[in-house]
């Protein structure tokens, strides 16, 4: 299905919306800023949303939910996966711009992405599109749709490659990595060689730690496989 552009969508259709955002202004202000939407629930965590089990056409989900210093809450791809898995249509509403991270969250089950810098009519239009079961990406994220459509051709990492990359990002020696993962030192080096080959252009000017952050795989980041569930 080809993604729609929210800028061409209707300005809102009375869709029932549940909001998950740790920003108080977003939670309390959205009903006044977009009265054409029916905000049926506004909470600061996915856990609260799942417990409330609201009847909503769209869940408007921020990706970063630890802005108040909270720990142990689901965010990023884990949050998308949990909300979509509960049967909700997820529309990401975020300040995140890393395309690889956003594509990863789309792959986890989101139906659209709206950047928080977008005008409010774009958000209302995106809600209407997702409520109608269409995929939508706003103009502020030009190129994301094309990236999502060819995701199968993008470099990806296996779980073991991610583990080795994360270890090298923290300066751990290959011998230590090998002992901890119960593999040979040569195998650990080969995993890192594959990572380096896949992201050669990026790693020419950046460190493994930079790559980990760019891919959203750093500790506590939005695609971190060690994220709380």
C-alpha positions in Angstrom: 0.0 0.0 0.0 1.5 3.3 -1.0 1.6 5.9 1.9 -0.7 8.9 1.6 0.4 12.4 2.3 -1.3 14.0 5.3 -1.3 17.4 3.8 -3.9 16.2 1.2 -6.1 14.6 3.9 -9.4 15.9 5.3 -9.0 18.3 8.2 -10.5 15.9 10.7 -13.6 13.7 11.0 -14.5 13.4 14.6 -12.2 10.4 15.0 -11.8 9.0 18.5 -8.2 9.5 19.6 -6.2 8.2 22.5 -3.1 10.1 23.3 0.1 8.7 24.8 2.6 11.4 25.5 4.7 12.4 28.5 4.3 16.1 27.6 1.5 17.6 29.8 0.9 20.3 27.2 0.2 17.8 24.5 -2.1 15.7 26.7 -4.1 18.5 28.0 -3.9 21.0 25.1 -4.7 18.8 22.1 -8.5 18.7 22.8 -8.6 22.5 22.6 -6.2 22.8 19.7 -8.0 20.2 17.6 -11.6 20.1 18.8 -12.7 18.2 15.7 -11.0 15.2 17.2 -12.6 13.4 20.1 -9.8 12.7 22.6 -11.2 9.8 24.6 -8.0 9.2 26.7 -4.8 11.1 27.4 -2.1 9.3 29.4 1.7 9.4 29.8 2.5 5.7 29.3 1.6 2.7 27.2 1.0 0.8 30.4 -1.8 3.2 31.3 -3.3 3.0 27.8 -3.3 -0.8 27.8 -4.9 -0.9 31.3 -7.6 1.5 30.3 -8.5 -0.3 27.1 -10.1 2.7 25.4 -12.3 2.5 22.3 -10.3 4.6 19.9 -10.0 4.9 16.2 -6.3 6.0 16.5 -3.7 6.0 19.2 -1.5 9.1 18.9 1.8 7.8 20.3 5.0 9.7 21.2 8.1 7.6 20.8 10.1 9.0 23.8 8.2 8.5 27.0 11.0 8.9 29.6 11.3 12.7 29.4 10.5 13.1 33.1 13.3 10.7 34.1 11.1 7.6 34.4 12.6 4.2 33.8 11.1 0.8 33.0 8.4 2.2 30.6 7.9 1.0 27.1 8.8 3.5 24.4 10.0 3.4 20.8 9.4 0.2 18.8 8.5 -1.7 22.0 5.6 0.8 22.6 4.4 0.6 19.0 4.5 -3.1 19.1 2.5 -3.3 22.3 -0.2 -0.9 21.2 -0.5 -2.3 17.7 -0.6 -5.8 19.2 -3.6 -4.7 21.3 -5.5 -4.0 18.1 -5.0 -0.2 17.9 -4.1 1.8 14.8 -0.9 3.7 15.9 0.0 7.1 14.6 3.5 8.2 15.7 3.7 11.8 16.9 7.3 12.7 17.5 10.3 15.0 17.3 12.5 12.0 16.1 14.0 12.5 12.7 16.4 9.5 12.3 14.9 7.8 9.4 16.2 4.3 10.3 14.6 4.6 13.7 11.3 5.8 12.3 11.3 3.0 9.7 12.0 0.5 12.5 9.0 1.8 14.4 6.8 1.6 11.3 7.9 -2.0 10.9 6.8 -2.6 14.5 3.3 -1.8 13.5 2.7 1.9 13.2 0.3 3.2 10.5 1.8 6.6 10.2 4.3 9.3 11.3 3.7 13.0 12.0 6.6 15.2 13.1 5.7 17.6 15.9 7.0 20.5 13.9 4.1 20.0 11.4 1.1 22.4 11.4 -1.9 21.2 13.3 -4.0 20.6 10.2 -1.4 18.1 9.0 -1.8 16.2 12.3 -5.6 16.3 12.0 -5.4 15.0 8.4 -3.1 12.2 9.4 -5.5 11.1 12.2 -8.3 11.0 9.6 -6.2 8.9 7.2 -5.1 6.4 9.8 -8.6 6.1 11.2 -9.6 5.2 7.6 -7.0 2.4 7.7 -4.5 4.1 5.4 -0.8 4.6 5.9 0.3 8.3 6.1 3.6 10.1 6.4 3.7 13.9 6.5 5.8 16.2 4.3 8.2 17.1 7.2 9.6 13.6 6.8 10.0 13.6 3.0 12.0 10.5 2.0 10.7 8.3 4.8 8.0 6.7 2.7 10.4 5.8 0.0 12.8 4.4 2.6 10.0 2.3 4.2 8.9 0.9 0.8 12.4 -0.4 0.1 13.2 -1.4 3.6 13.9 -4.9 2.5 16.9 -3.6 0.6 18.3 -1.6 3.6 21.2 -2.9 5.6 20.0 -4.8 8.6 21.7 -6.4 11.6 21.2 -9.8 13.1 20.8 -10.1 16.9 24.4 -11.3 17.2 25.7 -8.5 15.1 23.9 -6.0 17.2 25.4 -7.5 20.4 28.9 -7.2 18.9 28.3 -3.7 17.7 27.0 -2.6 21.1 30.1 -4.2 22.8 32.5 -2.5 20.5 30.7 0.8 20.9 31.6 0.6 24.6 35.3 -0.3 23.8 35.0 -4.0 24.8 37.8 -6.1 23.4 37.0 -8.9 20.9 38.4 -11.5 23.3 36.1 -10.4 26.1 33.1 -10.3 23.7 33.9 -13.8 22.6 34.1 -15.1 26.1 30.9 -13.4 27.2 28.9 -14.6 24.1 30.5 -18.1 24.1 31.9 -17.7 20.6 35.4 -17.6 19.2 37.4 -14.3 19.0 37.5 -14.8 15.2 33.7 -15.2 15.0 33.3 -11.9 17.0 35.7 -10.2 14.6 33.8 -11.6 11.6 30.5 -10.2 13.0 32.0 -6.8 13.3 33.5 -7.0 9.8 30.0 -7.7 8.4 28.6 -4.6 10.3 31.5 -2.5 9.0 30.9 -3.7 5.4 27.2 -2.9 5.6 27.7 0.6 6.9 31.1 1.3 5.4 30.2 4.9 4.2 29.0 5.9 7.7 31.9 4.3 9.6 34.5 6.0 7.5 33.7 9.2 9.5 32.0 7.8 12.5 32.7 5.4 15.4 30.7 2.2 16.2 29.1 4.2 19.1 27.9 6.8 16.6 26.5 4.0 14.4 24.7 2.4 17.3 23.1 5.8 18.2 22.1 6.5 14.5 20.4 3.1 14.3 18.5 3.7 17.6 20.2 0.7 19.2 22.0 2.5 22.1 21.0 1.6 25.7 17.5 2.9 26.3 17.1 4.1 22.7 14.0 3.6 20.6 15.0 0.3 18.9 17.2 -1.0 21.7 16.6 -4.8 21.9 17.2 -4.6 25.6 14.3 -2.2 26.1 11.8 -2.9 28.9 8.7 -4.9 27.9 
